[in-house]
Amino acid sequence: MSDATIGKEDYMHSQFKYWKPYVSPFDPCKPILVKSYSTPPHLYMNFQPIGLAQFQSPIQALKHGTLWPQLYSPYPDPHKGVKPK
């Protein structure tokens, strides 16, 4: 995915970033054309607001690994393995 397919605002606030690494013609391995990394959602919050919504049950919070749905980040990348358009 490139900046052309995603608006700059969406790109900066998405949890997954993509880039195209240099592919050497002399590399003996099959090239990885698009790589990705994730950024946690708390990077985009200046502070934790008072009264931030919580998961309905402790079981849900444990399954997601956080008490607050807005701070949940799916891992690994849900688009991994999907060929870019």
VOKOL-526304 format. One record per residue (C-alpha): residue in one letter; x, y, z. Coordinates in nm, 3 decimals. Layout:
> A,X,Y,Z
...
END
This chain:
> M,0.000,0.000,0.000
> S,0.127,0.345,-0.074
> D,0.042,0.698,0.028
> A,-0.149,0.726,-0.299
> T,-0.398,0.456,-0.193
> I,-0.441,0.583,0.163
> G,-0.504,0.946,0.258
> K,-0.224,1.101,0.463
> E,-0.446,1.141,0.771
> D,-0.559,0.778,0.751
> Y,-0.203,0.661,0.695
> M,-0.062,0.843,0.995
> H,-0.332,0.715,1.227
> S,-0.352,0.359,1.099
> Q,-0.194,0.099,1.326
> F,-0.004,-0.062,1.040
> K,0.254,0.107,0.822
> Y,0.382,-0.033,0.492
> W,0.691,0.033,0.286
> K,0.867,-0.111,-0.017
> P,1.227,-0.206,0.062
> Y,1.508,-0.202,-0.190
> V,1.529,-0.530,-0.382
> S,1.877,-0.616,-0.504
> P,1.907,-0.795,-0.838
> F,2.185,-1.004,-0.678
> D,1.988,-1.123,-0.375
> P,1.963,-1.505,-0.389
> C,1.639,-1.510,-0.185
> K,1.289,-1.439,-0.308
> P,1.230,-1.066,-0.244
> I,0.973,-0.934,0.002
> L,0.815,-0.655,-0.199
> V,0.610,-0.493,0.080
> K,0.700,-0.496,0.449
> S,0.492,-0.376,0.741
> Y,0.517,-0.284,1.106
> S,0.259,-0.193,1.365
> T,0.230,0.108,1.592
> P,0.028,0.086,1.913
> P,-0.286,0.302,1.934
> H,-0.171,0.484,2.247
> L,0.086,0.670,2.034
> Y,-0.199,0.868,1.882
> M,-0.355,0.970,2.216
> N,-0.209,1.273,2.390
> F,-0.364,1.163,2.718
> Q,-0.613,0.907,2.842
> P,-0.949,1.082,2.863
> I,-1.160,1.060,3.177
> G,-1.441,0.808,3.139
> L,-1.280,0.615,2.852
> A,-1.510,0.323,2.762
> Q,-1.410,-0.016,2.903
> F,-1.484,-0.368,2.787
> Q,-1.811,-0.505,2.925
> S,-1.655,-0.798,3.110
> P,-1.317,-0.891,3.257
> I,-1.306,-1.192,3.021
> Q,-1.329,-0.963,2.715
> A,-1.054,-0.741,2.858
> L,-0.829,-1.043,2.919
> K,-0.888,-1.176,2.567
> H,-0.792,-0.838,2.419
> G,-0.507,-0.772,2.660
> T,-0.634,-0.429,2.762
> L,-0.917,-0.280,2.962
> W,-1.002,-0.018,2.699
> P,-1.125,-0.105,2.347
> Q,-0.964,0.210,2.202
> L,-0.621,0.084,2.311
> Y,-0.662,-0.262,2.157
> S,-0.436,-0.345,1.866
> P,-0.482,-0.664,1.661
> Y,-0.158,-0.852,1.620
> P,-0.030,-0.973,1.380
> D,-0.119,-0.749,1.090
> P,-0.465,-0.852,0.961
> H,-0.357,-0.759,0.605
> K,-0.044,-0.976,0.615
> G,-0.038,-1.206,0.317
> V,-0.284,-0.993,0.121
> K,-0.132,-0.880,-0.206
> P,-0.129,-0.499,-0.244
> K,-0.339,-0.356,-0.527
END
